[in-house]
Amino acid sequence: NAGVTQTPKFQVLKTGQSMTLQCAQDMNHNSMYWYRQDPGMGLRLIYYSASEGTTDKGEVPNGYNVSRLNKREFSLRLESAAPSQTSVYFCASRFGASSGNNEQFFGPGTRLTVL
Amino acid sequence: GENVEQHPSTLSVQEGDSAVIKCTYSDSASNYFPWYKQELGKRPQLIIDIRSNVGEKKDQRIAVTLNKTAKHFSLHITETQPEDSAVYFCAASISPGTYKYIFGTGTRLKVLA
């Protein structure tokens, strides 16, 4: 099992450019999440998908869109990147509430710099 | 809105001493409280968690206590070792069924040899 994988690992964008961060999990998890991590701010939820076919906003959704492509894959898109979106982005997944297993498993992260 | 406060932001202890990190949460419906450890440049990894129907849970040198009335929970690490040096995050689930967690801002623990 690869667990949760993310691509790319590093990315540099210019202001106004767009890009998509990819996330996939092979643990048959139902729920998937996108977080951003900034120094001193902890992990803040951008968007999440409770189950395939559903997505919902988290704490800091502005400037982002998501797609739950299938049960395995959950992508995060920046349509017009801004310097304020410079951050480390983590994808995570978990089985889902009905399983009784609440643990979130994190991917290795994507370090994004917007110039 | 819901939030989780975590203290202290940095903590230095001598090897072999104990370390305590505290968190308070605002959502009285929160029922799951995980703690994650993040080493430099790595992903967060779960080290221990507790549900609201339990007051304390222990796993070797790590323990977590929960006070639902006061809405706070704490991480206790005994006999600290240099490899315990990392950033620790607490989190709390938001209202049941929302599948969301709110994270604290992290504590950087340094264990001095």
Chai-1 contact restraints between the chains, C-beta under 6 A:
chainA,res_idxA,chainB,res_idxB,connection_type,confidence,min_distance_angstrom,max_distance_angstrom,comment,restraint_id
A,S31,B,Y99,contact,1.0,0.0,6.0,A-B,restraint_1
A,G42,B,F103,contact,1.0,0.0,6.0,A-B,restraint_2
A,G42,B,G104,contact,1.0,0.0,6.0,A-B,restraint_3
A,G42,B,T105,contact,1.0,0.0,6.0,A-B,restraint_4
A,G42,B,G106,contact,1.0,0.0,6.0,A-B,restraint_5
A,L43,B,F103,contact,1.0,0.0,6.0,A-B,restraint_6
A,A50,B,Y99,contact,1.0,0.0,6.0,A-B,restraint_7
A,N102,B,Y32,contact,1.0,0.0,6.0,A-B,restraint_8
A,E103,B,L46,contact,1.0,0.0,6.0,A-B,restraint_9
A,F106,B,R43,contact,1.0,0.0,6.0,A-B,restraint_10
A,F106,B,P44,contact,1.0,0.0,6.0,A-B,restraint_11
A,P108,B,R43,contact,1.0,0.0,6.0,A-B,restraint_12
A,G109,B,R43,contact,1.0,0.0,6.0,A-B,restraint_13
